[in-house]
Amino acid sequence: MAGTLKDLKVWQEAVGLAADVVRALRHANRREVEVVAEAAMLTALALAEHVAEGYGRYTGVEQRQLYRAARRDLLRLETQLAVARQADLLSPAHLVELSHRAQLVGRLLGGYLVYLDRQLGSAERVSRDSAGAPD
């Protein structure tokens, strides 16, 4: 586990992804495209915020809920970026760059969720074993 939030690799990558999305879409200033760009930017920010909030929770169950929310945000963001590319708001090169970064964030989130699931499974087994043990 990382010492601080800023040491957490998944947080670093989620923040970097959000910054990349903002940089890639900030030029969208026409009303009809501004909505798409803003939605993607807000989703990228929400993803990073869910990672940070999950890090700050004390129980594995709460952490898992927030990391799952971050994963849902990531799926939404990938969809929004695909729409932005189809609408020519993103160049193919920007989409590739953002997609690679999103895949990295997805792998890190997936790994951490597996870790949390194992931890929670171990805790449940210990709880069951101690509850069934004779006094």
C-alpha positions, 0 to 999 in steps of 0.5 A: 500500500502506498504511504500517501495518496500521492504515492498511489500509482493508480491515483497518479495515473487517474490524475494524469489521464484527467489532465490529458483529457482536459488538454485534449478537449479544452479547445472545444468552444462551440456550444454543441461540442462543449457539452461533449467535451465538458462531460468527458472532462467531468467524468475524468475528474470523477474517476480521479476523485473516486480513487482518492476517496477510496484511498481515504476509506477505512474499510475494504468494503467502502474502498471496493465500492469507490474503486468500482465506481472509478471503474464505471467512470473509466468505462463512461470516459472511454465511451465519451472519448470514442464519441468525441473522436467520431465527432472529430473533437479528438484526433486519432493520435489523441484518442490512441494516447488517451486510450493507452493511459485509460487502459493503464488506469483500468489495469491498476484499478483491476489489480487493486480490486482483486487485492481488495477482494482477496483481503475481504475474502480472507477476512470473511473466512477468518470471521466464519472460522472464529464464529464457528470455533468452540469457546 
